Amino acid sequence: MSAISAGAVKSLRDRTNAPMMDCKAALTEANGDMEKAVEILRKKNAAIQAKKGERETAEGRVAIHIDNSKNLGSLIEVRCESGPVTSSEHFISLANDLASQVSAANPESVEALLAQAYHKEPNRKVNDRIGDVVGLIRENMKPARFKRFDKGLFGGYVHHDGTVGVLLQVEGDKADEVLLRDVCMHIAAKNPAAGTREEVNKETIDREMEIAREQAAATGKPANIVEKIAEGKVKTWFAENVLLEQPFVKDDKKTVGDLLKGAGLKFVRFVRYRVGELS
């Protein structure tokens, strides 16, 4: 056969993102057949993915996908092996693609997500899409966890380095995207333990009250005063740990609850991921 042209190599690279030398080798093996060369590269990527599959993935990033026109929002944590990879364009694109996959296809688990038809190329699996990037970067990669919300309105925020992400769900006629993003930034910074008082389990409240009573009793004040002091301390605990009662980071004269209420919005729920935390 004739020599493989530079144009053919470039065309294959544009389709696959594979290194130029790998593209040339695949085209040579395929006798210039472009589709066969694509398949050769994909099989090579799958072999690399299988080989690296047991390696530890201690780094990663969080990605978000929101489509308020369809009342869908999703957040996903995708892991890799090394820190520099988390800021590579190919890994960022993969994480964003997986977030939109979760929104579009609503998988029940990570295993189900990997086995789904990839929404941008239905003739391939999601795991194949991951394999493309594994083959390119030569690191193990995998989704670690995800959350998908539907109905209502959504806001989101991902920290610039991808290590922390927040998805917020509210109800209302309409929502200011900037306001919701600001609330998500607040959640990222303050890491509330719960959204509302009702979400805090009774055992936690009882424990905080007992600690507060012991501290108040140590002052030697009368029992009725001790109880009031303890109630005040627990109220402070709620203000520090419950989202709607926390002072808003951009205006501490308002609570987050006041901010949302003033915008005509009702809080529903949030999820906050930090890379490496347990679910």
Residue frames as qw, qx, qy, qz and C-alpha x, y, z in Angstrom:
[[0.000, 0.887, 0.461, 0.000, 0.00, 0.00, 0.00],
 [0.304, 0.702, -0.059, 0.641, 1.02, 3.64, -0.37],
 [0.329, 0.036, -0.540, 0.774, 2.59, 5.52, 2.53],
 [0.206, -0.736, -0.615, 0.193, 0.25, 6.84, 5.21],
 [0.216, 0.645, 0.117, 0.724, -0.29, 10.55, 4.58],
 [0.167, -0.001, -0.479, 0.862, 0.15, 13.22, 7.22],
 [0.431, -0.175, -0.126, -0.876, -3.42, 14.32, 6.52],
 [0.742, -0.232, -0.579, -0.247, -4.78, 10.87, 7.35],
 [0.517, -0.107, -0.630, 0.569, -2.78, 10.77, 10.59],
 [0.061, -0.070, 0.237, -0.967, -4.11, 14.22, 11.56],
 [0.588, -0.221, -0.353, -0.693, -7.67, 13.19, 10.73],
 [0.725, -0.239, -0.643, 0.061, -7.38, 10.14, 13.00],
 [0.345, -0.051, -0.506, 0.789, -5.83, 12.22, 15.76],
 [0.278, -0.178, -0.006, -0.944, -8.70, 14.74, 15.51],
 [0.713, -0.255, -0.457, -0.467, -11.18, 11.90, 15.96],
 [0.837, -0.261, -0.467, 0.115, -9.45, 10.07, 18.78],
 [0.275, -0.910, 0.247, -0.190, -7.02, 12.52, 20.49],
 [0.939, -0.193, 0.117, 0.258, -4.46, 9.71, 20.36],
 [0.328, -0.682, 0.389, 0.526, -0.74, 10.59, 19.97],
 [0.509, 0.670, -0.322, -0.433, 0.43, 11.09, 16.38],
 [0.104, 0.425, -0.892, -0.109, 2.74, 8.08, 16.44],
 [0.402, 0.139, 0.854, -0.300, -0.06, 5.85, 17.75],
 [0.597, 0.597, 0.194, -0.500, -2.35, 7.13, 14.98],
 [0.389, 0.628, -0.585, -0.336, 0.25, 6.42, 12.32],
 [0.099, -0.234, 0.965, -0.060, 0.87, 2.93, 13.68],
 [0.515, 0.323, 0.678, -0.413, -2.88, 2.19, 13.76],
 [0.583, 0.662, -0.071, -0.466, -3.34, 3.39, 10.18],
 [0.214, 0.532, -0.793, -0.206, -0.38, 1.32, 9.06],
 [0.263, -0.024, 0.943, -0.203, -1.80, -1.78, 10.77],
 [0.519, 0.508, 0.547, -0.417, -5.20, -1.04, 9.19],
 [0.469, 0.197, 0.607, 0.610, -3.71, -0.56, 5.73],
 [0.025, 0.080, 0.193, 0.978, -5.04, 2.98, 5.68],
 [0.331, -0.549, -0.682, -0.351, -8.63, 2.08, 6.63],
 [0.101, -0.460, 0.268, -0.841, -9.73, 4.93, 8.92],
 [0.752, -0.396, -0.037, -0.526, -12.58, 3.10, 10.67],
 [0.921, -0.060, -0.345, 0.169, -10.43, 0.05, 11.27],
 [0.426, 0.347, -0.401, 0.733, -7.69, 2.29, 12.67],
 [0.408, -0.502, 0.161, -0.746, -10.18, 3.87, 15.08],
 [0.917, -0.279, -0.149, -0.245, -11.17, 0.40, 16.27],
 [0.778, 0.173, -0.410, 0.444, -7.51, -0.60, 16.69],
 [0.104, 0.438, -0.368, 0.814, -6.89, 2.44, 18.89],
 [0.643, -0.432, 0.057, -0.630, -10.01, 1.76, 20.96],
 [0.950, -0.134, -0.283, 0.015, -8.98, -1.84, 21.57],
 [0.563, 0.292, -0.420, 0.649, -5.55, -0.63, 22.59],
 [0.218, -0.483, 0.249, -0.810, -7.13, 1.84, 25.02],
 [0.844, -0.345, -0.118, -0.394, -9.32, -0.90, 26.48],
 [0.865, 0.033, -0.389, 0.313, -6.23, -3.05, 27.10],
 [0.263, 0.375, -0.381, 0.803, -4.48, -0.13, 28.83],
 [0.513, -0.464, 0.066, -0.719, -7.60, 0.52, 30.91],
 [0.928, -0.238, -0.257, -0.130, -7.77, -3.11, 32.04],
 [0.717, 0.174, -0.413, 0.533, -4.07, -3.12, 32.94],
 [0.133, 0.319, -0.332, 0.878, -4.29, 0.04, 35.03],
 [0.523, -0.521, -0.411, -0.534, -7.67, -0.73, 36.58],
 [0.746, -0.465, -0.431, 0.204, -6.29, -1.84, 39.96],
 [0.435, 0.184, -0.239, 0.848, -4.09, 1.21, 40.52],
 [0.193, -0.594, -0.561, 0.543, -5.09, 3.56, 43.31],
 [0.127, 0.630, 0.342, 0.686, -7.08, 6.67, 42.37],
 [0.395, -0.486, -0.483, 0.611, -6.41, 9.13, 45.18],
 [0.025, -0.281, 0.068, 0.957, -6.91, 12.33, 43.16],
 [0.179, 0.523, 0.789, 0.268, -9.81, 13.60, 41.09],
 [0.079, -0.002, -0.004, -0.997, -12.30, 16.36, 40.53],
 [0.284, 0.507, 0.714, -0.390, -15.98, 17.13, 40.93],
 [0.010, -0.077, -0.517, -0.852, -18.13, 18.07, 37.93],
 [0.306, 0.431, 0.573, -0.626, -21.65, 19.41, 37.68],
 [0.006, 0.210, 0.679, 0.703, -24.39, 19.43, 35.08],
 [0.211, 0.460, 0.546, -0.668, -27.54, 21.55, 35.32],
 [0.034, -0.241, -0.638, -0.730, -30.40, 21.81, 32.85],
 [0.201, 0.262, 0.532, -0.780, -33.11, 23.97, 34.39],
 [0.502, 0.180, -0.350, -0.770, -35.15, 23.72, 31.19],
 [0.680, -0.043, -0.698, -0.221, -35.57, 20.00, 31.95],
 [0.632, -0.629, 0.189, -0.412, -35.48, 20.37, 35.77],
 [0.964, -0.028, -0.170, 0.203, -32.37, 18.21, 36.05],
 [0.013, -0.867, 0.455, -0.203, -29.13, 18.56, 37.96],
 [0.971, -0.110, -0.157, 0.140, -26.28, 16.21, 38.74],
 [0.154, -0.845, 0.502, -0.103, -22.98, 16.17, 40.59],
 [0.983, 0.079, -0.135, 0.091, -20.24, 13.56, 40.16],
 [0.357, -0.773, 0.508, 0.133, -16.81, 12.82, 41.58],
 [0.893, 0.420, -0.153, 0.057, -14.36, 11.29, 39.11],
 [0.637, -0.662, 0.341, 0.198, -11.06, 9.88, 40.35],
 [0.715, 0.609, -0.306, 0.155, -7.60, 9.59, 38.78],
 [0.860, -0.160, -0.268, 0.403, -4.13, 8.78, 40.05],
 [0.531, -0.117, -0.110, 0.832, -2.18, 12.05, 40.10],
 [0.031, -0.714, -0.316, 0.625, -2.83, 15.71, 40.83],
 [0.028, -0.379, 0.400, 0.834, -1.63, 17.19, 37.50],
 [0.027, 0.242, 0.868, 0.434, -4.14, 15.09, 35.56],
 [0.024, 0.647, 0.681, -0.342, -7.08, 16.71, 37.37],
 [0.100, 0.748, 0.032, -0.655, -6.41, 19.97, 35.52],
 [0.213, -0.122, 0.736, 0.631, -5.87, 18.43, 32.08],
 [0.461, 0.198, -0.165, -0.849, -8.44, 19.36, 29.44],
 [0.512, 0.022, -0.792, -0.331, -9.15, 15.72, 28.60],
 [0.252, -0.220, -0.855, 0.396, -9.91, 14.75, 32.21],
 [0.195, 0.276, 0.311, -0.888, -12.04, 17.86, 32.78],
 [0.500, 0.149, -0.440, -0.731, -13.98, 17.10, 29.59],
 [0.434, -0.086, -0.896, -0.049, -14.49, 13.50, 30.73],
 [0.071, -0.261, -0.716, 0.644, -15.79, 14.58, 34.14],
 [0.346, 0.274, 0.048, -0.896, -18.22, 17.03, 32.52],
 [0.507, 0.088, -0.679, -0.525, -19.39, 14.36, 30.08],
 [0.333, -0.164, -0.908, 0.192, -20.03, 11.93, 32.92],
 [0.118, 0.278, 0.491, -0.817, -22.02, 14.56, 34.83],
 [0.491, 0.244, -0.209, -0.810, -24.25, 15.14, 31.80],
 [0.438, 0.026, -0.871, -0.219, -24.56, 11.35, 31.36],
 [0.093, -0.228, -0.824, 0.511, -25.92, 11.07, 34.89],
 [0.324, 0.325, 0.199, -0.866, -28.48, 13.79, 34.17],
 [0.502, 0.261, -0.484, -0.668, -29.52, 12.27, 30.86],
 [0.613, 0.069, -0.759, -0.209, -29.62, 8.56, 31.73],
 [0.620, -0.503, 0.230, -0.557, -30.27, 8.42, 35.50],
 [0.616, 0.178, -0.761, 0.100, -28.09, 5.40, 36.40],
 [0.754, -0.588, -0.201, -0.212, -28.79, 3.58, 39.65],
 [0.758, -0.556, 0.197, 0.278, -25.15, 3.00, 40.57],
 [0.063, -0.736, 0.535, 0.410, -21.58, 3.53, 39.41],
 [0.416, -0.067, 0.872, 0.248, -21.60, 0.04, 37.91],
 [0.456, 0.652, 0.603, -0.051, -24.80, 0.82, 36.00],
 [0.146, 0.903, -0.113, -0.389, -23.33, 4.10, 34.79],
 [0.223, -0.517, 0.717, 0.411, -20.29, 2.35, 33.31],
 [0.382, 0.166, 0.888, 0.195, -22.50, -0.13, 31.45],
 [0.385, 0.730, 0.379, -0.418, -24.85, 2.48, 29.98],
 [0.575, 0.547, 0.353, 0.496, -24.85, 3.54, 26.35],
 [0.332, -0.300, -0.044, 0.893, -22.84, 6.75, 26.14],
 [0.288, 0.747, 0.478, -0.360, -25.33, 9.53, 25.42],
 [0.165, 0.766, -0.285, -0.552, -23.12, 11.24, 22.83],
 [0.352, 0.377, -0.783, -0.348, -22.27, 7.99, 21.02],
 [0.798, -0.157, 0.253, -0.525, -25.06, 5.48, 21.71],
 [0.905, 0.260, -0.331, -0.057, -23.19, 2.65, 19.96],
 [0.473, 0.339, -0.629, 0.516, -20.53, 2.80, 22.71],
 [0.617, -0.598, -0.491, 0.142, -20.60, 2.34, 26.47],
 [0.233, -0.954, 0.113, -0.149, -19.70, 4.95, 29.06],
 [0.770, -0.475, 0.332, 0.266, -16.78, 2.75, 30.08],
 [0.717, 0.379, 0.298, 0.504, -15.48, 3.01, 26.52],
 [0.111, 0.924, 0.041, 0.365, -15.51, 6.81, 26.80],
 [0.551, -0.787, 0.274, 0.023, -13.44, 6.54, 29.98],
 [0.866, -0.067, 0.350, 0.351, -11.11, 4.10, 28.23],
 [0.521, 0.744, 0.116, 0.402, -10.37, 6.68, 25.55],
 [0.114, -0.919, 0.229, -0.302, -8.97, 9.06, 28.16],
 [0.798, -0.480, 0.356, 0.082, -7.18, 6.31, 30.10],
 [0.844, 0.265, 0.269, 0.380, -5.45, 5.31, 26.88],
 [0.333, 0.836, 0.007, 0.436, -4.45, 8.88, 26.19],
 [0.231, -0.841, 0.315, -0.373, -3.22, 9.86, 29.68],
 [0.649, 0.199, -0.704, 0.209, -2.13, 6.40, 30.86],
 [0.123, -0.200, 0.670, -0.705, -3.73, 6.62, 34.31],
 [0.134, -0.409, -0.902, 0.042, -6.53, 4.71, 35.96],
 [0.239, -0.081, 0.047, -0.966, -9.76, 6.75, 36.06],
 [0.232, -0.385, -0.886, -0.116, -13.21, 6.00, 37.37],
 [0.374, -0.579, -0.109, -0.716, -16.36, 7.64, 38.70],
 [0.171, 0.100, -0.813, 0.548, -16.48, 7.36, 42.49],
 [0.057, 0.522, 0.747, -0.408, -20.01, 8.60, 43.30],
 [0.031, -0.236, -0.364, -0.900, -22.74, 10.81, 41.94],
 [0.156, 0.477, 0.669, -0.548, -26.06, 12.40, 42.83],
 [0.004, -0.272, -0.579, -0.769, -28.92, 13.34, 40.52],
 [0.178, 0.423, 0.548, -0.700, -31.85, 15.63, 41.38],
 [0.033, 0.361, 0.642, 0.676, -34.97, 16.27, 39.33],
 [0.207, -0.804, -0.530, -0.170, -37.90, 18.68, 39.68],
 [0.375, -0.834, -0.125, 0.384, -37.48, 22.22, 40.98],
 [0.367, 0.897, -0.184, 0.164, -34.70, 24.68, 40.19],
 [0.898, -0.201, -0.041, 0.390, -30.97, 24.14, 40.57],
 [0.065, 0.944, -0.317, 0.061, -27.83, 26.04, 41.36],
 [0.958, -0.047, -0.042, 0.281, -24.29, 24.78, 41.31],
 [0.009, -0.920, 0.389, -0.044, -20.69, 25.62, 42.05],
 [0.947, 0.001, -0.076, 0.313, -17.38, 23.83, 41.52],
 [0.398, -0.809, 0.211, 0.377, -14.22, 25.25, 43.08],
 [0.391, 0.804, -0.357, -0.271, -11.60, 26.36, 40.55],
 [0.009, 0.495, -0.867, -0.062, -9.40, 23.32, 41.18],
 [0.681, -0.012, -0.594, -0.428, -12.33, 20.90, 41.03],
 [0.243, 0.112, -0.875, 0.402, -11.82, 19.58, 44.56],
 [0.156, 0.345, 0.699, -0.607, -15.19, 20.74, 45.95],
 [0.184, -0.200, -0.558, -0.784, -18.57, 20.93, 44.25],
 [0.234, 0.273, 0.663, -0.657, -22.11, 21.72, 45.38],
 [0.173, -0.316, -0.691, -0.626, -25.53, 21.11, 43.83],
 [0.160, 0.193, 0.537, -0.806, -28.49, 22.97, 45.34],
 [0.102, -0.427, -0.786, -0.435, -32.19, 22.32, 44.72],
 [0.135, 0.231, 0.397, -0.878, -34.90, 24.91, 45.46],
 [0.177, 0.592, 0.768, 0.167, -38.55, 25.49, 44.60],
 [0.023, 0.615, 0.147, -0.774, -40.01, 28.68, 43.19],
 [0.596, 0.738, 0.249, -0.197, -41.32, 30.38, 40.07],
 [0.650, 0.669, -0.172, 0.318, -37.86, 31.46, 38.94],
 [0.724, -0.589, 0.026, 0.358, -34.39, 31.77, 40.36],
 [0.177, 0.926, -0.330, -0.040, -31.46, 34.10, 39.93],
 [0.920, 0.195, -0.256, 0.223, -28.55, 31.87, 38.82],
 [0.296, 0.574, -0.438, 0.626, -26.04, 34.19, 40.46],
 [0.537, -0.521, 0.320, -0.581, -27.87, 34.04, 43.80],
 [0.982, -0.122, 0.015, -0.141, -28.04, 30.25, 43.72],
 [0.749, 0.394, -0.340, 0.410, -24.37, 30.04, 42.79],
 [0.030, -0.626, 0.427, -0.651, -23.55, 32.32, 45.72],
 [0.786, -0.394, 0.235, -0.414, -25.47, 30.03, 48.08],
 [0.978, 0.125, -0.129, 0.108, -23.57, 27.05, 46.65],
 [0.446, 0.562, -0.414, 0.560, -20.28, 28.88, 47.22],
 [0.437, -0.578, 0.362, -0.586, -21.42, 29.46, 50.81],
 [0.962, -0.173, 0.082, -0.193, -22.10, 25.73, 51.21],
 [0.816, 0.379, -0.288, 0.328, -18.69, 24.89, 49.74],
 [0.187, 0.597, -0.435, 0.648, -16.98, 27.23, 52.22],
 [0.444, -0.441, 0.411, -0.663, -19.03, 26.57, 55.36],
 [0.389, 0.084, -0.916, -0.049, -19.81, 22.86, 54.89],
 [0.578, -0.279, 0.262, -0.721, -23.12, 22.80, 56.81],
 [0.186, -0.110, 0.964, -0.152, -24.01, 19.51, 58.45],
 [0.227, 0.508, 0.830, -0.038, -27.67, 19.80, 57.40],
 [0.074, 0.430, 0.409, 0.801, -30.01, 22.01, 55.43],
 [0.454, -0.587, -0.123, -0.659, -32.67, 22.51, 58.11],
 [0.354, -0.420, 0.654, -0.520, -33.08, 21.76, 61.83],
 [0.888, 0.031, 0.184, -0.421, -35.47, 18.96, 60.94],
 [0.807, 0.435, -0.400, 0.018, -32.66, 17.16, 59.09],
 [0.075, 0.537, -0.721, 0.431, -30.48, 16.99, 62.22],
 [0.653, -0.227, -0.718, -0.081, -31.04, 13.68, 63.98],
 [0.580, -0.747, -0.103, -0.307, -32.35, 13.74, 67.56],
 [0.871, -0.292, -0.125, 0.375, -29.28, 12.01, 68.95],
 [0.500, 0.322, -0.032, 0.803, -27.05, 14.83, 67.71],
 [0.216, -0.696, -0.078, -0.681, -29.30, 17.51, 69.22],
 [0.788, -0.590, -0.153, -0.081, -29.53, 15.64, 72.52],
 [0.809, -0.075, -0.122, 0.570, -25.75, 15.30, 72.65],
 [0.271, 0.465, -0.009, 0.843, -25.18, 19.00, 71.96],
 [0.464, -0.708, -0.127, -0.518, -27.75, 19.93, 74.60],
 [0.864, -0.444, -0.172, 0.165, -26.08, 17.69, 77.17],
 [0.646, 0.123, -0.093, 0.748, -22.67, 19.21, 76.44],
 [0.009, -0.601, -0.072, -0.796, -24.17, 22.70, 76.68],
 [0.658, -0.674, -0.186, -0.279, -25.84, 21.89, 80.02],
 [0.845, -0.271, -0.166, 0.430, -22.59, 20.55, 81.47],
 [0.440, 0.300, -0.027, 0.846, -20.72, 23.67, 80.37],
 [0.254, -0.656, -0.131, -0.699, -23.44, 25.95, 81.75],
 [0.780, -0.570, -0.253, -0.057, -23.66, 24.04, 85.04],
 [0.741, -0.018, -0.218, 0.634, -19.93, 24.55, 85.57],
 [0.098, 0.553, -0.027, 0.827, -20.62, 28.26, 86.00],
 [0.192, -0.196, -0.737, 0.617, -22.50, 27.56, 89.25],
 [0.317, -0.088, -0.085, -0.940, -25.60, 29.45, 88.15],
 [0.587, 0.096, 0.572, -0.565, -29.14, 28.40, 89.18],
 [0.472, 0.158, 0.849, 0.176, -30.79, 25.53, 87.25],
 [0.434, 0.775, 0.435, -0.149, -33.24, 27.75, 85.37],
 [0.105, 0.881, -0.306, -0.345, -30.38, 29.97, 84.17],
 [0.384, -0.332, 0.810, 0.291, -28.31, 26.94, 83.25],
 [0.544, 0.432, 0.717, 0.056, -31.15, 25.72, 81.01],
 [0.339, 0.908, 0.132, -0.208, -31.41, 29.09, 79.26],
 [0.121, -0.743, 0.565, 0.338, -27.66, 29.20, 78.72],
 [0.484, -0.057, 0.847, 0.213, -27.74, 25.66, 77.31],
 [0.514, 0.673, 0.529, -0.054, -30.59, 26.55, 74.94],
 [0.170, 0.928, -0.164, -0.288, -28.59, 29.56, 73.77],
 [0.284, -0.528, 0.737, 0.313, -25.53, 27.41, 73.10],
 [0.532, 0.244, 0.799, 0.142, -27.58, 24.92, 71.08],
 [0.402, 0.858, 0.260, -0.185, -29.09, 27.79, 69.11],
 [0.014, -0.821, 0.467, 0.328, -25.55, 28.92, 68.32],
 [0.459, -0.177, 0.838, 0.236, -24.69, 25.36, 67.24],
 [0.544, 0.599, 0.588, -0.006, -27.63, 25.43, 64.79],
 [0.240, 0.940, -0.043, -0.239, -26.42, 28.77, 63.42],
 [0.172, -0.667, 0.663, 0.294, -22.99, 27.26, 62.82],
 [0.298, -0.142, 0.927, 0.178, -24.09, 23.92, 61.36],
 [0.427, 0.547, 0.716, -0.077, -27.52, 24.27, 59.72],
 [0.359, 0.251, 0.436, 0.786, -27.51, 25.91, 56.29],
 [0.070, -0.743, -0.469, -0.472, -30.70, 27.96, 56.57],
 [0.481, -0.852, -0.185, 0.090, -29.60, 29.36, 59.94],
 [0.678, -0.167, 0.089, 0.710, -26.02, 30.17, 58.97],
 [0.061, 0.836, -0.015, -0.545, -25.15, 33.85, 58.40],
 [0.763, 0.612, 0.156, 0.139, -24.63, 34.28, 54.66],
 [0.720, -0.208, 0.101, 0.654, -20.92, 34.65, 53.87],
 [0.323, 0.387, 0.267, 0.821, -21.45, 37.69, 51.64],
 [0.271, -0.527, -0.010, -0.805, -23.80, 39.48, 54.05],
 [0.348, -0.081, -0.861, 0.362, -23.70, 38.17, 57.62],
 [0.308, 0.026, 0.335, -0.890, -26.66, 40.36, 58.60],
 [0.790, 0.115, -0.149, -0.583, -28.84, 37.82, 56.77],
 [0.619, -0.183, 0.763, -0.025, -29.12, 34.09, 57.16],
 [0.015, -0.087, 0.826, 0.556, -29.15, 31.85, 54.10],
 [0.087, 0.516, 0.849, -0.078, -32.80, 31.13, 54.92],
 [0.099, 0.752, 0.232, -0.609, -33.60, 34.85, 54.87],
 [0.007, -0.449, 0.538, 0.713, -31.81, 35.23, 51.55],
 [0.022, 0.147, 0.916, 0.373, -33.76, 32.43, 49.86],
 [0.064, 0.644, 0.711, -0.275, -37.08, 33.51, 51.37],
 [0.050, 0.695, 0.016, -0.717, -36.53, 37.07, 50.19],
 [0.093, 0.317, -0.673, -0.662, -36.01, 35.74, 46.66],
 [0.766, 0.124, 0.006, -0.631, -39.26, 33.76, 46.81],
 [0.608, 0.306, -0.728, -0.080, -37.47, 30.42, 46.99],
 [0.827, -0.432, 0.211, -0.293, -37.96, 27.38, 49.19],
 [0.016, -0.563, 0.826, 0.005, -34.96, 25.25, 50.08],
 [0.931, 0.034, -0.201, -0.304, -35.28, 21.58, 49.14],
 [0.909, -0.307, 0.175, 0.222, -31.86, 19.94, 49.53],
 [0.261, 0.850, -0.450, -0.077, -28.18, 20.13, 48.66],
 [0.963, -0.099, 0.052, 0.245, -25.25, 17.81, 48.14],
 [0.013, 0.911, -0.410, -0.029, -21.61, 18.77, 48.69],
 [0.971, 0.069, -0.025, 0.228, -18.71, 16.63, 47.47],
 [0.106, -0.856, 0.495, 0.107, -15.06, 17.01, 48.34],
 [0.746, 0.411, -0.521, -0.047, -12.69, 14.75, 46.44],
 [0.384, 0.297, -0.796, 0.362, -11.58, 11.84, 48.58],
 [0.444, -0.200, 0.500, -0.716, -14.32, 12.06, 51.22],
 [0.090, 0.165, 0.982, -0.004, -16.37, 8.98, 51.94],
 [0.280, -0.392, -0.543, -0.688, -19.96, 9.07, 50.63]]
